[in-house]
Amino acid sequence: MTKGGAKFISFEGGEGAGKTTQIKFLGEILRHAGHEVVITREPGGTPDAEAVRDLVLGGEPGRWSAKEEMLLMYTARSQLVRTIIRPALERGAWVLSDRFADSTLVYQGYAGGVDPDEVRKLHDLVLGPFNPDITFIMDIDPNSGMQRVHARAEALNQFEKRKSNFYEMTRNAYLDIAKSEPNRCAVINAAQDATKVSMDIVQVIKDRLGIAL
Ligand code: Z5A
């Protein structure tokens, strides 16, 4: 059971959209307001799930089928929710997650070729109705996002090596999810200056949760 005040917020969107940057900003704002904050990421967030991350993000595109990727993601997610996310919510902490279940629906489902209803069925089997209170869909033109990723000068993972139409598909899929679940999702213009993006995120939290920050 979630304790009063505890909220689960996920950040979704394409590569280089600024999810990690904004999670750090929001974490600082929430801590300043006196909240306990747990920041995590997917795939990953526990030592075992980080090992799965290395397995699934390493190598070349096509190493795993989309269905195999989906199963690996949900194996890691199940442990993360059981050992980190649920206990944090139960003690009243806010949990900010860099990606969550929508990533599987988008990357392995809509863009990867697994029937999205099969992804949803697996979610129900593994996690039941467990979902974030708010999901920020960080929307940016994929070319601009990839320019940021290339400017960072880190090795590209196997998702970042895919063809450009893959990123268009992921962007459209995220926007469709946001349209179909407007109460949970908020689309943020991630192409703006990072300070303005942060202000938009805080405004959504204030409006939807009635929290003073
Ligand atoms: N994946 C999947 O297929 N299925 C699943 O179920 C899950 C994941 C959970 C994880 O990669 C991959 O796993 C992901 C989907 C797949 N595909 N890829 N790639 P990751 O964690 O390595 O990468 P990412 O999630 O896409 O994050 P990212 O590339 O690190 O981007 P980001 O977190 O959104 O952005 P950032 O790190 O905050 O910023 C990127 C750069 O832009 C950085 O230099 C910033 O300083 C800069 N930046 C940030 N904001 C701005 C603004 N507003 N203006 C200008 N510059 C900015």
Residues whose N, C-alpha, C, O or C-beta is under 5 A from the ligand:
A	BS01	Z5A	G14 E15 G16 A17 G18 K19 T20 T21 E42 P43 M73 R99 F100 S103 T104 Y107 R148 V149 R152 F159 E160 A190 Q192 D193 A194
